[in-house]
Amino acid sequence: MRRGTPIHLAARLQDADYRIVAQDQAEDRGFVQYSLMAYNVHRLWRVHRVMHQSLVKTLAEKQRTSVKKVYRKYRTTVSTPHGTLRVLAVRHERGKEQAPLVARFGGIALRWQRSPRLNDQPKAVCGKRSEVVPRLLAQVCEVCGARETCAVHPMRKLADLHRPGQREKPPWVQRLAARRRKTLVVCRQCHEDMHRERPARRRVAA
């Protein structure tokens, strides 16, 4: 919120539409499910409305389009035990062999439930592997989306991403800054392009 009005989330502009909607839905679902046992759970519609408008504005800002066009592109209806509800749905195609992934925001009725079923058992809360390992094992370039042998491109420190007076940052640097990460899993071509964009170090005279 800014001055009482929902705004876009700048930290998520570098993510894909599917990832943005999926993350917002996970936050909304986790917040609502633990409130379904409250008799006045219907009052959460104000929070849901703010999250909904912020999500739409984030997608509109990312695509450089209007909020109305985002609604036309992603709005749909789903059936629930309490009737049909309007949601935002984004499809992520995975080729002909696999079914597409669908991320939806909304679809949870704000109705009082005395004994709701809560799915509060997350998987691998304290995994032994670091966060970068599953990203590398996926072998998907986080810049161009190519599925091939990938490598990890590191940054020495995040402070290097926010130095004032620099020229406009390339898209991969903007993505690292938005996600607050020091690593990026990239294919060979993107990795070579990154090193070409890096300014050459000045040689110190002997």
N, C-alpha and C positions, 0 to 999 in steps of 0.2 A: 504494500500500500504506500502511496505517496500523496500527502494532502487529502486523505480520505478517499482516494480513488485507486482501484486495482491497476497495477502496471505489469509489464512483462518482466521475466526473470532473465537478466543479461547473462548469467552464468550458464544457461542452458541453450543459448543461441547456436552453439557449435555442434550440438547433438542432432541426431536424426529425428524426424517427426515421431517415429514409432517410439523411440527412447524417451522423448519428452513427455508424451501422453502416458506411457507406461509408468514412469516415475511419479508423475502427478497423481495417477490413479492409485498407486501403492500408498502414497502419503494420505490421500483422502480416505481410502478403505481402512487403513490402520487407525485413523482418527475416529471414523464413524463407528466401526464395529464395537469398540469398547464403550460407546455411548448408547447403544441400542437398548440397554436395560434401563435407561433413564426414561421416566414418563414424559418428560418434555424434550425428547430428542429431536422433535420437529424444529426446534429453534436453531438447530445447526444449519438450516438452509442458508443463513446469512454467511457462515464460513464457507459453505459449499459454493455459494454464488461468487464470493471473492476469488476462490481458487479457480473456479470455472472461467471467469473473465480474465484472470491473469494468464491462464493456459492459452486461451484464444489469442490474446495479445502477444504472447510469446511466439506462437506459430505465425501470426501475421507479421511480426517484426522479422522473423527469420526468413520468411518467403517474400518480404518486401511487397506485401499486398494489404488489402483491407480486411477488417474483422468480418464483414458480411461475406466475402469470398471464402474465408476459412470455414464459416458456418455452412455455406453451400457445398463445400468440398467434403467435409468430415461429419456433418450432422446426420444422425440416423436414429432409429427407434429399436428398442429391445423389449422382449416380453419378460415380465417378472410375475411372481405370485400375486402382486398387488396391481397388476395391469401393465400397460406399456409406458416406458419412460424414454425421454430423449437423451441421447448420449453423443459423445464425440468418438468416432472410431477411425483408427488408422491401420491400414494393412501394410505388412512388410513381406514382400514376395521373396521366396527362397528357392526359386527355380521350379522346374516341372516335377521333380521327384519328391519334393517335400511340400506339405500344405503351408499356406501363408500364415504368418503370425498376425494376430489382431490385438491391438491395444485399445481399450475403451476407457473413457473417463465418465463416471456417472453410473447409473443403473442400480444404485443402492437406495431403496426406499427408506426415508427417515420416519419409520414407524416404530412405536414402542413394542419391544419383544421381551417377554419375561425371562425366557431362557434361550437366548440366541446361541448359535454354534460359532465359536470363535476359532479361527485357524491361527493360533499364536505360537506355532512351533516352526521357527525359521530353520532353514537348512544351513549347516556348516557355519554357525555363528563365529566360532573360533577355529577357523581352518589353519592347518599347518603350513600351507603354501602362502607365499606372498601374493599380493593383489595382481602383480604383473604376470605371474605364471599362467593362470587360466587364460588371460588375454593373449599370451604368446602361443599357447597350445591351440587356440582357436584358428590360428593361421589366417587371419583376416586383417587386411590393411585398414588401420583406423583413419586413413586419409582419403584413399580412393575406393576402398571396399573390395579390392582385388583379393581373390582366394588363392594364395600361393605361399611359398616359403617366405617367412617374415623375420625381421630382426627388431631389436629394441633400440630406439634412438633416445639417448638420455640428455638431460640438461643438468649442469653442475649445481645450480641453485635457482629457486624460483625468482629470486630478486633480479636475475638477468632478464626476466620477461617484462619487467615494468620500469626499465630505465628511461627517464625523461629525455626528450630531445632526439630520440631515435627516429629513423624513417618508419614508414608504415610497415607493421609486422606482417609476414606472410601468413596464410590461413593456418598452417600447422602450428605456428607459434601462438596464434590467437586461441587455438583449441587447447593447447597446454595451459595457457593462462586462465581460460574459462573453467577448466576442470581442476585447476590447482594440482597438476601432476608434473612430475619431472621426467616421465617416460612416455614414449609413444611407440606403439607397435606398427611397423611400416613394412611395405614390400621393398624389393631391391631398387625398383625404379624411383619410388618416392624417396628412399633413403639417399640415393645419389643426387636427386634434385635438392634435397635439404642441404647437403654438403656444398653444392654449387652456390647456393644462396648465402652461405656463411662467408663473411668478409675475410679476406686473407690477412694473416697476422703480419705486422710490420717486422722486418728483420732488423735486429740491433747491430749497428756497425761495430766491427771488431776494433 
